[in-house]
């Protein structure tokens, strides 16, 4: 197996896998039950709103084939972005995962993330440990760094959209505070000295230590940070185009600033992993933010539901081949080194 990790001078097993082994933590059944109940409540609420305003939202059924194809393509672009980010960060850990295999793995993981207990995250971590002997903590560090950069960039874009918005209203302040807190928190966590983190067990302390491990892979290297920031920016841009198409399908004019603000909000809300795939919760958040843009709550809910429907269809189409590819890789078959 090839090791190519210029920011770590020790082999992967020493650099990121040397933490003291801990007992494996089983998923909480109570958390799973509560998550399922909350998911059902969110979906039921979204369904109730859509049914109540079905006359106004009937235009969604007239979505053109060209719009559906465009949304599918944009979801494919987002899939490619996630795959490049995934394989790039793996290379920082010394793992050579071919791009094609990574594309299938991210597709399968995204599909399984619509199940409880973060099934997609667990599956990818298991495959990487099996095929590349990558410790779970190392993969978790990778995921947390990606999330941190994405949230920071989304917060910056959200604040810029609010700053340049022509309509001023005091109801925008909650968004200003949310984006500001996310940006300050992301920067603060990125530069917190590891010696400040108490050497004791606990969910928060363990996650902070894991995040610090991942941050050391990119901190101090401007090229890495710029590349990750550009990837995060393109994610917001692609999501903004999807928002513009979905609102347009409901005959609602959405400005570029409004589309960027909505896409930034959805990415920030992706951190709140209360329901599998944020199903229902994301639609409620988008509907609430759309009211700040002069659009009705129901239109926002309808546009979010259009985007969700196409996203689910793409997730199934791209995820099933990924699940089949897992069988092809075999129980202990490692990917070929690059």
C-alpha positions in Angstrom: 0.0 0.0 0.0 1.3 3.4 -0.9 1.7 6.2 1.7 1.6 9.7 0.5 1.0 12.0 3.5 3.4 15.1 3.2 2.0 16.7 6.4 2.7 13.7 8.6 6.2 12.3 8.8 5.2 9.1 10.5 3.3 6.2 9.0 -0.4 6.4 9.2 -0.7 3.8 12.0 1.6 6.0 14.1 0.4 9.4 13.0 -3.3 9.0 13.4 -3.9 5.6 14.7 -1.8 5.7 17.8 -4.6 6.7 20.1 -5.4 4.4 23.0 -8.0 1.8 21.9 -11.4 2.5 23.4 -14.3 0.1 23.9 -16.6 0.2 20.9 -19.6 2.3 21.6 -22.9 0.9 20.5 -25.6 3.2 19.0 -28.1 4.3 21.5 -31.5 2.6 20.9 -33.3 5.5 22.6 -31.6 8.0 20.3 -32.7 5.9 17.3 -36.3 5.7 18.5 -36.4 9.4 19.2 -34.9 10.2 15.8 -37.4 8.0 14.1 -40.3 9.7 15.9 -39.0 13.2 15.1 -38.5 12.1 11.5 -42.1 10.9 11.2 -43.4 14.2 12.8 -41.4 16.3 10.4 -42.5 14.4 7.4 -46.1 14.4 8.5 -45.9 18.2 9.0 -44.4 18.7 5.6 -47.0 16.5 4.1 -49.8 18.4 5.9 -48.5 21.8 4.6 -48.2 20.5 1.0 -51.7 19.0 1.1 -53.2 22.1 2.5 -51.7 24.3 -0.2 -52.0 21.7 -3.0 -53.9 24.1 -5.3 -51.2 26.7 -5.1 -48.4 24.1 -5.4 -50.0 22.3 -8.4 -47.4 24.0 -10.7 -44.8 21.7 -9.3 -46.5 18.8 -11.2 -45.8 20.7 -14.4 -42.0 20.6 -13.9 -40.5 20.3 -17.3 -38.3 17.3 -18.3 -35.4 19.8 -18.9 -35.7 21.1 -15.3 -35.7 17.5 -13.9 -32.7 16.5 -16.0 -30.9 19.7 -15.0 -31.5 19.0 -11.3 -30.3 15.4 -11.8 -27.1 16.7 -13.4 -26.6 19.2 -10.6 -26.9 16.4 -8.1 -24.4 14.5 -10.1 -22.0 17.4 -9.9 -22.5 17.6 -6.2 -21.7 13.9 -6.0 -18.5 14.4 -8.0 -17.6 17.3 -5.6 -18.1 15.0 -2.5 -16.0 12.3 -4.1 -13.1 14.5 -5.0 -13.2 16.0 -1.4 -13.4 12.4 0.0 -10.4 11.0 -2.0 -8.3 14.1 -1.6 -8.6 14.0 2.2 -7.9 10.3 2.2 -4.6 11.0 0.3 -3.7 13.4 3.2 -4.1 10.3 5.4 -1.9 8.2 3.2 -4.8 6.2 1.6 -5.0 5.8 -2.2 -8.6 5.2 -3.0 -9.3 5.2 -6.8 -11.7 8.0 -7.8 -14.2 5.5 -9.4 -14.3 3.4 -6.2 -14.6 6.6 -4.1 -17.6 7.7 -6.3 -19.4 4.4 -5.7 -18.6 4.4 -2.0 -19.8 8.0 -1.5 -23.0 7.2 -3.4 -23.7 4.1 -1.3 -22.9 6.1 1.9 -25.2 9.0 1.0 -28.0 6.5 0.4 -27.4 4.7 3.7 -27.3 8.0 5.5 -31.1 8.1 5.0 -31.2 5.2 7.6 -30.9 5.7 11.3 -27.6 5.6 13.3 -25.5 7.3 10.5 -25.4 4.1 8.6 -23.5 5.6 5.7 -20.8 7.0 7.9 -20.3 3.7 9.7 -20.3 1.8 6.4 -17.5 3.9 4.9 -15.5 3.8 8.0 -15.8 0.0 8.1 -14.8 -0.4 4.4 -11.8 1.9 4.8 -10.6 0.1 7.9 -11.1 -3.3 6.1 -9.4 -2.3 2.9 -6.8 0.2 4.1 -6.4 -0.4 7.8 -7.5 3.2 8.4 -8.5 3.7 12.1 -12.0 4.9 12.6 -10.8 8.0 14.5 -8.8 9.0 11.4 -11.8 8.8 9.1 -13.9 10.7 11.7 -11.3 13.4 11.7 -11.5 13.7 7.9 -15.3 14.0 8.1 -15.2 16.6 10.8 -12.6 18.8 9.0 -14.7 18.7 5.8 -17.8 19.7 7.8 -15.9 22.5 9.5 -14.7 24.0 6.2 -18.1 23.7 4.5 -19.9 25.4 7.4 -17.3 28.2 7.6 -17.6 28.9 3.9 -21.4 28.7 4.0 -21.4 31.2 7.0 -19.2 33.6 5.0 -21.5 33.5 2.0 -24.6 33.8 4.1 -23.3 36.9 5.8 -22.3 38.4 2.5 -25.7 37.7 1.1 -27.3 39.4 4.1 -24.9 42.4 3.9 -25.7 43.0 0.2 -29.4 42.3 0.4 -31.4 45.4 -0.6 -34.4 44.7 1.7 -33.6 45.4 5.4 -35.6 44.0 8.2 -35.0 43.2 11.8 -36.1 39.6 11.2 -32.8 39.0 9.4 -30.9 39.4 12.6 -31.5 35.7 13.7 -29.7 34.7 10.5 -26.9 37.2 11.0 -26.4 35.8 14.5 -26.6 32.2 13.3 -24.1 32.7 10.5 -21.8 34.8 12.7 -21.8 32.2 15.5 -21.0 29.4 13.0 -18.2 31.4 11.5 -16.6 32.4 14.8 -17.1 28.9 16.2 -15.5 27.3 13.1 -12.5 29.6 13.3 -12.2 29.2 17.1 -12.3 25.4 16.9 -9.7 25.4 14.1 -7.1 27.3 16.1 -7.8 26.0 19.6 -4.6 24.6 21.1 -4.8 20.9 21.7 -3.3 21.3 25.2 -6.4 23.3 26.2 -8.6 20.2 25.7 -8.9 18.2 29.0 -7.4 14.7 28.9 -10.6 13.0 30.0 -13.2 10.9 28.3 -16.5 12.2 27.1 -18.3 12.8 23.8 -17.4 16.5 23.5 -13.7 16.1 24.5 -13.2 13.0 22.3 -14.7 14.8 19.3 -12.6 17.9 19.9 -9.4 15.8 20.1 -10.4 13.9 16.9 -11.1 17.2 15.1 -7.7 18.6 16.2 -6.1 15.5 14.6 -7.8 16.3 11.3 -7.0 20.0 11.4 -3.3 19.3 11.8 -3.5 17.8 8.3 -4.4 21.1 6.6 -3.5 23.9 9.0 -0.4 25.7 8.0 -0.7 24.6 4.4 -2.3 27.5 2.4 -2.8 25.3 -0.8 -4.9 22.7 1.1 -7.0 25.3 2.8 -7.6 27.2 -0.5 -8.6 24.0 -2.3 -11.0 22.9 0.4 -12.5 26.4 0.5 -13.0 26.4 -3.2 -14.7 23.0 -3.0 -17.0 24.4 -0.3 -17.8 27.5 -2.4 -18.7 25.4 -5.4 -21.0 23.3 -3.2 -22.9 26.4 -2.2 -23.0 27.6 -5.9 -24.4 24.3 -7.2 -27.0 24.2 -4.4 -28.0 27.8 -5.2 -28.7 26.9 -8.8 -30.9 24.0 -7.6 -32.9 26.4 -5.4 -33.4 28.8 -8.3 -34.8 26.1 -10.5 -37.1 24.7 -7.8 -38.5 28.1 -6.9 -38.9 28.9 -10.6 -41.0 25.8 -11.0 -43.5 27.3 -8.6 -43.5 30.6 -10.6 -41.6 32.4 -7.8 -38.8 34.7 -8.6 -35.7 34.1 -6.6 -32.7 36.4 -6.8 -29.2 35.0 -7.0 -28.6 36.4 -3.5 -31.7 34.7 -2.2 -30.7 31.4 -3.8 -27.2 31.6 -2.3 -28.7 32.5 1.1 -31.0 29.4 1.0 -28.2 27.1 -0.1 -25.9 28.4 2.7 -28.6 27.8 5.2 -29.3 24.2 4.1 -25.5 23.4 4.3 -25.3 24.9 7.8 -28.4 23.0 8.9 -26.8 19.8 7.6 -24.8 19.8 10.9 -28.1 19.2 12.8 -28.3 15.5 12.1 -31.5 14.9 14.1 -33.4 12.9 11.4 -31.8 10.6 8.8 -30.8 12.6 5.9 -32.3 15.7 7.6 -35.6 14.5 6.0 -38.4 16.9 6.9 -36.2 19.2 9.0 -34.4 20.6 6.0 -37.7 21.4 4.3 -39.0 23.2 7.4 -35.8 25.3 7.6 -35.9 26.3 4.0 -39.5 27.3 4.2 -38.8 29.5 7.2 -35.8 31.2 5.6 -37.8 31.7 2.3 -40.2 34.0 4.2 -37.4 36.4 4.8 -37.0 36.7 1.0 -40.6 37.8 0.5 -41.8 34.3 -0.5 -44.6 32.5 1.2 -43.9 29.7 3.7 -45.9 27.3 1.5 -43.9 28.1 -1.6 -40.7 27.6 0.3 -41.9 24.2 1.5 -43.0 23.3 -2.0 -39.6 24.2 -3.6 -37.7 22.4 -0.9 -39.9 19.3 -1.5 -39.2 19.4 -5.2 -35.5 19.5 -4.5 -35.8 16.7 -2.0 -37.8 14.5 -4.4 -35.2 14.8 -7.2 -32.4 14.3 -4.6 -33.9 11.1 -3.3 -34.3 9.8 -6.8 -30.7 10.6 -7.6 -29.6 9.1 -4.3 -31.3 5.8 -5.1 -30.0 5.7 -8.7 -26.4 6.5 -7.6 -26.4 4.5 -4.4 -27.6 1.1 -5.5 -24.6 0.6 -7.9 -22.4 1.6 -4.9 -24.0 -1.0 -2.7 -23.4 -3.6 -5.4 -19.8 -2.5 -5.7 -19.3 -3.3 -2.0 -20.0 -6.9 -2.7 -17.6 -6.9 -5.7 -14.8 -5.6 -3.5 -15.1 -8.6 -1.4 -14.7 -9.1 2.4 -10.9 -8.3 2.5 -10.2 -7.1 -0.9 -8.2 -3.8 -0.9 -8.4 -1.3 -3.7 -5.4 -1.3 -6.0 -2.8 1.3 -5.0 -2.5 4.3 -7.2 
